[in-house]
């Protein structure tokens, strides 16, 4: 038998089993022709035979939750990511000034990564500190949790933000005099600002995308998503058409899955987009909604009051009346659209599961892959409901060390027994889907594997109060490949199996022979996407 490629290794991990085996993978065209064990590799001839020895061959990583378009921008020169290293408001402004001085030709400046917990829970920043340094050019500073914008006066003016704006959800920050303080909370409120951040000439937009795709290929990430819940407007449609053109021209080196707005959804329009954008590499998959925000700004929905703010279970949440979102979920599923809902904490998780239960009661067992996104804390009573309702918990293990022990301060030690409860969800029969929420954390998958296995910071210190929620390497890999693909309603990726799409990577070592600390420092030596080698480490 003949193939285009025969990839051989002493460690083949298929994501269908818990351990690797010696053998090979034959590839013909853009599909896997066979997965071979032991001497079975001698049955195949190939134009190209590559023997990787003890390096591990596995499916390409499927990142179940990303913000692709802004992620691509974040990886470019147009964003200052060093803001994430700031430990105070003043330091963040200083870092941004250094970036601006290095890029004097940019018409606006964007920084990403400031975070209240790394500022020792200092008060939230205001526009005054930015105005002092940037009086004449717009500056957009995006919080690491991607639920808060901090802007100067020029940015507020450019984006058309006014104190009396009434977004569908979220709010415009004002001071005691009712004047805007430069803060915008939640996606609906900062949508005009995000539109300005995305404002590039078409040729620059194409360059940004191609550079980003080349970057993620080096990490072995072959599938990802846009989870911003884009609205149904012409500007978005044109952006998707640009990506479709890149796909047609063979310039898409990853599979991109789009989830558009749930609440503003005209379901006929959503399905029309899903039909128009439906290739193996670029597709609209379903819809996305937000129940709450983030604990850092007290906009996550809890079942009981915050430990450090006993006056609230969450500010301005849920984002929409439960009856409005619940009805939207039922209608979306009835229209054949899978739903994904942002739920940071226990209160929103329960609400989302209630919506999905109502949908099953109204629509019957529809088979759609609904998900709950993030699940940073959960009430133990809700853990078995994921299997019962056939709902996927889509989680990001690297957010645990990012949290820097913020959860114990915000929700209290008792409820933190159920923070990032990976082990409990798996033991209850749920299928985890892992991702990064990039650019909240980097798309390099190996630190995510380390975090899931150890629940530790990079230096080995505990990042959580519940080490019993660790999971194994095999479970982590399956959550990052086969079961992550299920969150995209796909069974043709994320696994090495005859007939599946040939998205295959080679890790520089056999992960199953390493300590978690060694896995954290691994790298991808080869990435094959759609049957073509798109990256080889020199």
Beta strands, then each sheet from edge to edge (+ up, - down):
strand 1: 2-13
strand 2: 21-28
strand 3: 31-37
strand 4: 45-51
strand 5: 56-59
strand 6: 61-62
strand 7: 108-114
strand 8: 138-143
strand 9: 148-151
strand 10: 171-174
strand 11: 180-185
strand 12: 221-230
strand 13: 255-261
strand 14: 282-290
strand 15: 338-343
strand 16: 371-374
strand 17: 392-395
strand 18: 433-434
strand 19: 504-507
strand 20: 524-529
strand 21: 532-536
sheet 1: 3+ 2- 1+ 4+
sheet 2: 3+ 2- 1+ 5+ 19- 20+ 21-
sheet 3: 6+ 12+ 13+ 14+ 15+ 16+ 17+ 18+
sheet 4: 7+ 8+ 9- 11+ 10-
end
